[in-house]
Amino acid sequence: MKLILPLILCVLAGCQNRPAVNPAPVLPPPVELPVNLAPPHAVATQVLDRKIRQQAQFIEALLSQNEALTAKLNAPVPSVATPELLPPAYVSPEPDRSVPARPAESSVLVPNADGVIDVVTAALTAKSGEAANPFAVRTASADAAKEVTLRVHGIVAGPVACAVINDRLIQAGETIGSLTVEAVEADVVLLRHGGHRLRLPVAEHPVRIRLPL
């Protein structure tokens, strides 16, 4: 009992003499550096201003080109000096080398009132120099002529026109005896015999053609 009391007093004295513990130092809060951030509406305004400047430059370029073209169109055209006209130089005529003209053919022969085309009489008339009348009825020696009977039944139109003559289909370039088919027209067939042309119309009755032997 006597020992416990002094021991307690020593412990209490030791607790009172223990040095005080300094608290941990308190660090100041970090200093935030100011950041210059532009507000969103300011950025949009800058983009819009840039686009407006670009469009203005484009419009100015177009206006300058338009003015240049207008000035070019309105520029006066320089007059071209007209050379003085000199009198034409004399050129000696060249010799005529053209092919001599063929003798004039007889007129086209058509059937007369009797339905006859007389080529024999037309040939004799042409030799004598008289005017040929295809409708005139003339007589010639029967021994000096032969007779051919032809009838044009109709014309067949198409890329190459044909005629039905004596129940035979004929086109231009073919021959009927001594007669050559020269052309097939809408309602008539043109034949040739020597220097004479014969005109055969489409008809119900045949046409007799007197040809020289």
VOGUDO-844512 format. One line per 5 residues: number of its first residue (from 0); their letters; for each residue y negated, x negated, z of N, C-alpha, C. Coordinates in pm, whole numbers, plus 32768, in hexadecimal, padded with zeros to 4 digits. Atoms other than C-alpha are relative to their C-alpha. Layout:
! residues N
NUM) a) Y,X,Z,Y,X,Z,Y,X,Z; ...;
! end
This chain:
! residues 213
0) mklil) 8078,7FAD,8000,8000,8000,8000,7F83,7FAA,8000; 8070,8059,7FFA,7F1A,7EE9,8050,7FF2,7FB2,7F82; 8007,804E,807D,7F71,7E35,7F0E,7FD4,8057,7F8C; 801F,7FA8,8072,7F40,7F61,7E24,7F6A,8015,7FF8; 808F,7FE5,8002,7DDA,7FA0,7E8A,7FB1,7F8D,7FC6;
5) plilc) 804B,806D,803F,7D5A,7E41,7E3B,801E,7FF4,7F6B; 7FDC,800A,808D,7E18,7E4E,7CEF,7FB2,8065,7FAD; 804B,7F98,804A,7D6E,7F8D,7C82,7F6F,7FD6,7FF1; 808C,802B,8006,7C1B,7EFF,7CD7,7FEE,7F93,7F99; 800C,806B,8067,7C5F,7DCA,7BFF,8005,8038,7F73;
10) vlagc) 7FF6,7FC5,8089,7CC6,7EA2,7AD7,7F7F,8045,7FDC; 807D,7FB9,801F,7B8F,7F76,7AF2,7F90,7F9E,7FE5; 8068,8063,8018,7AB5,7E40,7B0B,8010,7FC0,7F78; 7FEA,803C,8085,7B5B,7DAC,79D6,7FD5,805E,7F90; 802A,7FA0,806A,7B1A,7EEC,790E,7F6A,8005,7FF2;
15) qnrpa) 8092,7FF9,800A,79AC,7EE6,7969,7FC7,7F82,7FC1; 8036,807C,8038,7981,7D77,7900,802A,7FE4,7F6E; 7FD4,8018,808C,7A2C,7D97,77A2,7F8A,8012,7FA2; 8074,7FF5,805C,7930,7D54,768A,800B,8077,7FA4; 8005,7F8A,8059,78C3,7E78,75B6,801F,7FD8,7F71;
20) vnpap) 7FDB,8018,808E,7950,7E8C,7450,7F93,803A,7FA7; 8069,7FD4,8060,7849,7E96,7343,803D,805E,7F97; 7FCB,7FA5,8069,787B,7FBF,7252,7FF4,7FC0,7F74; 8002,8034,808C,78C1,7F78,70DB,7F7B,8023,7FC0; 8081,7FE4,8042,7788,7F58,700F,800C,806F,7F99;
25) vlppp) 8004,7F8F,805F,772A,808A,6F42,7FBA,7FD2,7F81; 8038,802A,8081,76F4,8036,6DD0,7FA2,806C,7FCB; 805A,7F9B,803A,75CF,80DD,6D24,8040,8041,7F85; 7FC6,7FBB,8076,7627,81DA,6C17,7FD9,7FB7,7F7F; 8020,8045,8080,763D,8149,6AB3,7F8A,8041,7FBB;
30) velpv) 8078,7FD0,8049,7501,815E,69EF,8029,8027,7F73; 7FE0,7FD0,8087,7531,822E,68B3,7F8E,7FDB,7FA1; 8063,8026,8065,7484,819C,6784,7FDD,8079,7FAA; 8026,7F8B,8054,73BF,829E,66BF,8031,7FEF,7F70; 7FD0,7FFF,808C,745B,82F1,656F,7FA8,8060,7FB2;
35) nlapp) 805B,7FAF,8053,736F,836B,6460,8053,8051,7F9C; 7FB5,7FA5,805A,743B,8487,63CA,7FA4,8070,7FD3; 8058,7F96,8036,737E,856D,62E1,8048,8086,800D; 7FC2,7F7C,7FF6,73BD,86DC,6314,8038,802A,7F78; 7FC3,7FD7,8081,7497,8788,6206,7F9B,8039,7F9E;
40) havat) 805F,7FC2,8060,7373,884B,6174,7FAB,7F95,7FBE; 804D,806B,803F,72B8,8703,6137,804F,7FC0,7F8F; 7FAB,803A,8069,73E0,8673,606F,8003,805C,7F85; 7FFE,7FA2,8071,73F4,87AF,5F98,7F7C,7FFC,7FB5; 8084,8006,8043,727F,8798,5F54,7FF4,7F85,7FA9;
45) qvldr) 8007,807B,8050,72A1,8630,5EDD,8052,800C,7F7F; 7FAC,7FED,8078,73BF,8688,5DED,7FBA,805B,7F9C; 8045,7FA4,8059,72F7,87AC,5D61,7F88,7FBE,7FBD; 8072,8047,803C,71C4,86D0,5D2F,802E,7FA0,7F93; 7FCE,805D,8066,7297,85CF,5C72,8025,804A,7F7F;
50) kirqq) 7FDB,7FB3,8077,7323,86DB,5B88,7F84,8031,7FB5; 807A,7FD0,8042,71C7,8766,5B48,7FBE,7F90,7FB3; 803C,8072,8049,7148,860C,5AEB,804D,7FDF,7F81; 7FB0,801C,8077,726C,85D4,59FD,7FE7,8067,7F93; 801A,7F99,8064,7232,8723,5952,7F75,7FF1,7FC4;
55) aqfie) 8087,8013,8034,70BF,86DB,5934,7FFD,7F8D,7F9B; 7FFB,806F,805F,710B,858B,588D,8043,802A,7F7E; 7FBB,7FD2,8079,71FE,8634,579C,7FA5,8058,7FAB; 805C,7FA8,804A,70FB,873D,573F,7F93,7FAE,7FBC; 8066,8055,803D,6FF5,8631,5704,8036,7FB7,7F85;
60) allsq) 7FC4,8044,8074,70E4,8576,561D,800E,805F,7F8A; 7FF4,7F9E,806C,7129,86B6,5556,7F78,801F,7FC2; 8085,7FE3,8035,6FB6,86FF,5536,7FCD,7F8D,7FA9; 802D,8072,8051,6F71,859F,54B7,8048,7FFC,7F7B; 7FB7,7FFC,807F,7085,85BE,53B2,7FCC,806F,7FA6;
65) nealt) 8035,7F91,8050,6FFF,8710,5343,7F7A,7FDC,7FC2; 8081,8029,8036,6EA2,8682,531C,8010,7F9B,7F8F; 7FEA,8064,8069,6F29,855D,5251,8030,8043,7F7F; 7FCF,7FBA,8077,6FE7,8648,5166,7F92,8052,7FBF; 806E,7FB1,8039,6EB8,872C,513E,7F9E,7FA8,7FB5;
70) aklna) 805B,805B,8045,6DDC,8605,50E6,803D,7FCD,7F7E; 7FC0,8031,807A,6EDD,858C,4FEA,7FFF,806B,7F93; 8000,7F94,8063,6EF2,86E3,4F42,7F74,801A,7FCA; 8089,7FE4,802A,6D79,870B,4F35,7FBE,7F8A,7FBA; 803B,8075,8042,6D42,85B0,4EA7,7FF1,801A,7F6B;
75) pvpsv) 8013,7FE9,8090,6CB4,85BD,4D45,8062,7FAE,7FAE; 7FA2,8043,8059,6DA6,8567,4C30,7FB3,7FA5,7FA2; 804A,805A,8059,6D32,8433,4B74,8015,8027,7F6E; 7FFA,7FDB,808F,6CE4,8482,4A0C,803E,7F8E,7FB0; 7FBD,8062,8056,6DBA,83D5,490A,7FB4,7FFA,7F7C;
80) atpel) 804B,8012,807D,6D02,8347,47E7,8058,8024,7F89; 7FB5,7FD7,8077,6D71,83E9,46A3,7FEF,7F99,7F92; 800F,8065,806A,6DBD,82E8,4598,7FC4,803D,7F82; 803D,7FD0,807B,6CFA,8309,445C,806C,8018,7F97; 7FA0,7FDD,8067,6DB5,83B5,4347,7FDF,7FB5,7F81;
85) lppay) 8011,804C,807B,6DE4,82D6,421E,8038,804F,7F8B; 7FC9,7FB8,8073,6E1D,835D,40C2,808E,7FD3,7FE5; 7F74,8025,8017,6F8D,8365,406A,800B,7F9B,7F8F; 7FE9,8065,8068,7006,823D,3FA8,804A,803D,7F8B; 7FC0,7FCB,8078,7075,827C,3E49,8092,7FD3,7FFC;
90) vspep) 7F72,801B,8009,71EB,8294,3E2C,8030,802B,7F78; 7FD0,7FDF,8086,7289,8284,3CDC,8072,8064,8009; 7F95,7F9B,7FFA,7366,83B1,3C99,8087,7FC3,7FDD; 7F79,802F,801B,74D6,836D,3CA9,803C,804E,7F8C; 7FC1,7FB8,8070,75A9,83C6,3B7F,8053,8075,8034;
95) drsvp) 7FB6,7F88,7FDA,7648,851D,3B8F,8095,7FE6,7FF0; 7F70,8018,8002,77B1,84E7,3BF1,804E,807C,8028; 7FBB,7F85,7FD9,7804,864F,3C42,8066,8028,7F96; 7F97,7FD2,805B,7935,86EE,3BAD,7FC5,806B,7FA5; 8037,7F99,805A,78DA,87B8,3A78,8033,808A,8027;
100) arpae) 7FDE,7F77,7FDA,78D5,8929,3ABB,8069,8039,7FA3; 7F99,7FBF,8050,79FE,89F3,3A4C,7FC1,806F,7FAE; 8038,7F92,804F,79BB,8AEA,3938,800D,8084,8049; 8003,7F7F,7FBC,7962,8C43,39B2,8079,8053,7FD9; 7F8C,7FAD,801B,7A8A,8D26,39D7,7FD3,8089,7FCE;
105) ssvlv) 801D,7F79,802F,7A9F,8E78,3938,7FF1,805B,8079; 8011,7FA1,7F93,7A42,8FA6,3A08,8088,8037,802B; 7F84,7FC8,7FCB,7B47,904E,3AE2,8026,807B,7FAD; 7FCF,7F91,8052,7C1C,913D,3A13,803D,8069,805B; 7FCD,7F90,7FB3,7C67,9294,3AA2,8041,8063,7F9F;
110) pnadg) 7FC0,7F9E,805A,7D3C,93B1,3A1A,7F98,805C,7FC0; 805A,7FA3,8046,7C90,9489,3913,802B,808F,801C; 7FE4,7F72,7FE9,7C9F,9604,38FA,8092,8021,7FEB; 7F72,7FE6,8019,7E03,95F3,3877,805B,7FB2,805F; 7FAD,804E,7FA4,7E74,9510,3997,8038,7F83,7FC0;
115) vidvv) 7FD2,8076,8048,7E8E,93DF,38B4,7F9B,7F90,8018; 8052,8079,7FFE,7E0A,927D,38E7,802B,7FAD,7F89; 7FE0,8044,807E,7DFD,91DD,3791,7FCB,7F71,8005; 8029,808C,7FF8,7DF1,9065,37C6,7FF5,7FC5,7F75; 8004,8035,808A,7E34,9024,3652,7F78,801B,7FC2;
120) taalt) 8082,7FDC,803B,7CFC,90DF,35E4,7F8F,7FB6,8046; 8068,8048,7FB6,7C2D,903D,36F9,7FFA,7F6F,7FD3; 7FFF,808A,802E,7C9C,8EE5,3682,7FC2,7FF5,7F75; 803B,8003,8086,7C41,8F36,3518,7F69,8015,8007; 808F,7FE6,7FF2,7AEE,8FBE,3587,7FB8,7F85,8035;
125) aksge) 803E,8078,7FC8,7AA7,8E85,3652,7FF3,7F94,7F96; 8008,8065,806A,7AF3,8DAA,3525,7F92,8021,7F9C; 8066,7FD9,8061,7A0D,8E74,3444,7F74,7FFD,8039; 8084,8007,7FC2,78F0,8E63,3541,7FC5,8086,8021; 8034,7F7C,7FDF,78C8,8FDA,356E,800F,8019,8096;
130) aanpf) 7FF6,7FDA,7F74,7891,9076,36C3,8080,804F,8016; 7F81,7FBD,7FE5,79DE,90E0,3756,7FE8,807F,804E; 8007,7F80,7FBA,79FF,924B,37BF,808E,8025,8029; 7F75,7FE7,7FD7,7B38,9279,3890,802A,8090,7FF1; 7FDC,7F72,800B,7B24,93F6,386E,800E,802C,7F6E;
135) avrta) 7FF7,7FDB,808D,7B17,93F1,36F2,8092,7FFC,7FD3; 7F79,7FF9,8037,7C56,9453,363B,7FFE,7FB3,7F7D; 7FFD,8054,8076,7C9D,9344,353B,8090,7FF8,7FCF; 7F7B,800B,803C,7DC1,9312,3454,8015,7F71,7FD5; 7FDA,8085,802B,7E74,91D0,340D,808C,8007,7FC8;
140) sadaa) 7F7C,8002,803E,7FAB,9170,3350,806B,8006,806B; 7F94,7FF1,7F9E,80E1,91DF,340C,805A,7F86,8001; 7FAA,8075,8005,8197,90A8,3399,7FC6,7F8C,8051; 8040,806F,7FBB,8099,8FC6,3448,7FF2,801A,8095; 8011,7FDD,7F74,80B8,906D,359F,8083,8032,803C;
145) kevtl) 7F92,7FC5,7FB4,81B2,90CC,36A8,7FC3,8052,8071; 8036,7FA3,7F9D,8187,91DE,37A9,8052,7FF9,8081; 7FC3,8001,7F7B,81CD,91D1,391E,7FC9,8076,804E; 8029,7F8C,7FB0,81C5,9303,39FE,800B,7FDD,8094; 8005,801F,7F72,815A,92CF,3B68,7FC3,8074,804B;
150) rvhgi) 803A,7F99,7FA9,8117,93C2,3C81,7FF6,7FC7,808E; 8018,802C,7F77,807B,9367,3DD0,8015,8079,805B; 7FE0,7F8F,7FA9,8120,9450,3ECC,7FAB,7FFF,807F; 804D,8008,7F84,805F,93D1,3FFC,7FE9,7F6F,8029; 8023,8084,7FCA,7FD3,92AE,40C5,8034,7FF9,8090;
155) vagpv) 7FCF,8015,7F78,8078,9224,4200,7FA3,7F9A,8041; 805E,8059,7FBD,7F6D,9194,42E5,8049,7FAA,8066; 7FC6,805C,7FA0,7FB2,9070,43CE,7FC2,7F77,7FF2; 8035,8089,800F,7F75,8EFB,43F9,8004,7FD2,7F6F; 7FF7,801B,8090,7FEC,8ED7,4291,8015,8086,7FBC;
160) acavi) 7FF8,7F7D,8040,7F9F,9014,41CE,8061,7FFC,7F8B; 7FA0,7FF4,806E,80AA,9089,40DB,7FE7,8083,7FB8; 800B,7F86,8050,80B5,918C,3FC9,808B,8028,7FD1; 7F82,7FCC,8033,81D5,926A,3F61,7FE9,8025,7F6E; 8012,7FED,808F,81E2,924D,3DE5,808A,8014,7FC3;
165) ndrli) 7F7E,7FDD,803E,82FE,92F8,3D29,8071,7FF3,8066; 7F9D,7FFF,7F94,83B8,9323,3E75,8028,7F73,802C; 7FE5,808B,7FD8,83A1,91AB,3EB5,7F89,7FCF,8054; 8068,8033,7FA8,82E1,9103,3FCE,7FCC,7F7C,7FC8; 803E,8073,8042,81ED,900A,3F33,7F8A,7FD2,8056;
170) qaget) 8075,8037,7FBB,80EF,8F21,3FD9,7FB9,7F9E,7FA3; 8051,8059,8053,7FE0,8E3D,3F50,804A,7F7E,7FE6; 7FBD,807B,8028,8066,8D13,3E90,8080,8017,7FB3; 7F85,7FE2,8049,819D,8DBF,3E04,7FDD,802C,7F72; 8014,7FDC,808E,81CA,8E12,3C96,8054,807A,7FDE;
175) igslt) 7FB8,7F8F,803B,8232,8F48,3BDA,8002,7FE7,7F6A; 7FFC,8027,808C,82A2,8ECF,3A88,7F9D,7F91,7FE6; 8068,8063,801E,817A,8E14,39F3,7F7F,801B,804E; 8074,7FDE,7FAF,8087,8EB2,3AEE,8010,7FBF,808B; 8001,803E,7F7B,8029,8DFC,3C30,7FAE,8057,805E;
180) veave) 8047,7FB1,7F9C,7FC8,8EBF,3D68,7F98,7FA3,8042; 806B,8056,7FCD,7E75,8E27,3DC3,7FD6,8027,808D; 802A,7FD3,7F7C,7E17,8EFC,3EF1,802F,808F,8016; 7FDB,7F78,7FD8,7E83,9033,3FB0,7F93,8030,805E; 806E,7FCD,7FB0,7D5A,90F9,4033,8027,8085,803E;
185) advvl) 7FE2,7F87,7FB2,7D3D,923D,40F9,803F,806D,7FAA; 7FCC,7F94,8054,7D7D,9329,3FD4,8010,7FD7,7F6F; 7FF6,802F,808A,7DA0,9251,3EA2,8048,7F7A,7FFE; 7FBC,807F,8015,7E6B,912D,3E19,7FBF,7FBC,7F88; 803E,804C,806C,7DCA,901D,3D45,806B,7FA6,7FC2;
190) lrhgg) 7FA2,8051,804B,7EA4,8F81,3C37,7FB4,7FA4,7FA3; 803D,805E,805D,7E5D,8E5D,3B4F,8063,7FE4,7F8F; 7FB4,8026,8076,7ED2,8E1A,39EF,7FA7,7FA6,7FAB; 8056,805E,8047,7E3C,8CDF,395B,7F74,8001,803B; 808A,7FFA,7FD0,7CC3,8D02,3971,7FD3,808C,8022;
195) hrlrl) 8024,7F74,7FE6,7CCD,8E79,39B5,8033,8029,8089; 7FDA,7FC7,7F80,7CD4,8F2B,3B01,8013,8096,7FEF; 7FDF,7F72,800D,7D73,9082,3B1E,7FFA,803F,808B; 8011,7FB8,7F81,7D26,9181,3C2A,8059,807B,7FFD; 7FA2,7F91,7FF7,7E43,926C,3C88,7FEA,804B,8082;
200) pvaeh) 8014,7FB5,7F84,7DE6,937F,3D81,8082,8045,802B; 7F90,7FAF,7FCF,7ED8,943E,3E5C,7FF5,8089,7FBF; 8008,7F83,804C,7F2D,956E,3D86,8089,8041,7FFB; 7F83,7FB7,800C,802F,967A,3D53,8044,7FE6,7F7A; 7FC8,8014,8086,805C,9626,3BE3,8002,7F6B,7FE0;
205) pvrir) 7FFA,808D,8023,80C6,94D7,3B53,7F94,7FD9,7F9B; 8063,8037,805C,7FDF,93F9,3A8A,804B,7FAB,7F98; 7FC3,804D,806B,8048,9370,3938,7FA4,7F8B,7FDC; 804D,8079,801C,7FD9,920D,38F4,8033,7FC4,7F7D; 7FDC,803B,8082,7FD7,9187,378F,7FD9,7F6D,8005;
210) lpl) 8013,808F,7FF8,7FFF,900D,3790,801F,7FBF,7F7B; 7FE0,8047,807C,7FF9,8F19,366E,8084,7FB4,800F; 7F81,804A,7FFF,813F,8E74,360D,7FE8,7F6B,800B;
! end
